[in-house]
Amino acid sequence: MAVLKLGSTGESVRQVQIALGIKADGCFGIETENAVKNFQQCHGLTVDGIVGNQTLALLMGHKAGNLYIKKSKRGIDEIIVHCTATPEGQPFTVNDIKQWHIARGFKDIGYHYVIYLDGSIHVGRDVDKSGAHTLDHNLRSIGISYVGGVAKDGKTPKDTRTDRQKSALLRLLGELRKLYPKARIYGHRDFANKACPSFDAKREYRFI
């Protein structure tokens, strides 16, 4: 695949857009450039908005069978599962969540990984940086969130995970446990008076 940048068009651009979780129209515009820059920043790459060989390798590997998971330089004791607390079936992206969190005063998206409705796994905050997802537990943890967690009424807690989300979450947790064998898996509800992630993650993943 050739280098892709602002103004590029075609199927290669569409595949990159699918990997980024944005509108896949095959036209490399400002939205695509900004999404590429965000991805590059999260992975410690040169932030130029251009999809060269290095960006492409991480981007496509991240979305394909060979999920790219960077090991944190921080000591990790906990892996904490969250939901975005958004209505069932409503698709949201890393960029959406990042804007919500910045509006709340965060420097970046609070989670390290986000799982979309289709089961695709997306990188959020760089794992080398402490997250902003669980009070008093951010320093030595990895935060994961799946999109959903609330019924269609927008307020009732509900385990809305699609089958693909369940499969992706199980796979991601398995890979993270390989990197951090001493880390334990929890749900946000284990540390706060919240329903999040709307199921008992500690119990469900106790055998991982």
Residue, then its C-alpha position, 0 to 999 in steps of 0.5 A: m500500500a502506498v503512503l496515504k495522506l490528505g487528498s488520497t482516495g480509493e479502497s486503501v483509504r477506505q480500509v484505513q478509515i474502517a480501522l480507525g472506526i470513522k466514516a469509510d468513504g474512501c476520501f482522505g479528508i480532514e476528519t481522516e487526517n485528525a483520526v490518524k494524528n490521534f492514533q499516532q499520538c496514542h502510539g508514540l509515532t510522529v504525529d503528521g497525519i500521514v499513513g506511512n509504513q509504520t503507522l499502517a503496520l500498527l493500524m492494520g495489525h491493531k484491527a486484524g487478527n494480530l492485535y497490537i498491544k503495547k506493554s506499559k512501562r508502568g507496573i500494572d496490578e489491575i485491569i478494570v472493565h467499564c462501559t461507556a454508559t451509552p444507550e444500547g445499540q448506539p455506536f460511539t467512537v474513541n474520538d467521541i469519548k475523548q471529547w466527552h472526557i476533555a469536556r469534563g476536564f480530562k487531558d485525554i480519553g480516560y480509557h486505554y482500550v475501547i471495544y465498539l459494537d462490532g467487536s473491534i478493539h481500539v486504542g485510547r490513552d497510551v498505556d504508558k500513561s495513567g488512565a482516568h477511569t477509576l478513582d484511586h486506582n488509575l496509577r497501576s491499572i489498565g482501563i477498558s470500556y465497551v460501548g454501551g451499558v445502558a438500556k435504550d431508555g438511556k438510564t437503566p443499567k443493562d449488559t448490552r454487550t454484543d456477541r462480538q463485544k463479548s468475544a473481543l473483551l475476552r480476547l483482549l483480557g487474555e492478551l493483557r493477562k499474558l503481559y501482566p500475569k499478576a494483574r487481577i481483573y475487576g469491574h468499575r463497580d468493585f471500586a465505586n457505587k456504580a453499576c458499571p460495567s453493568f455485569d459482574a466482570k470480576r466473577e465472569y473473568r475469574f478464570i482468566 
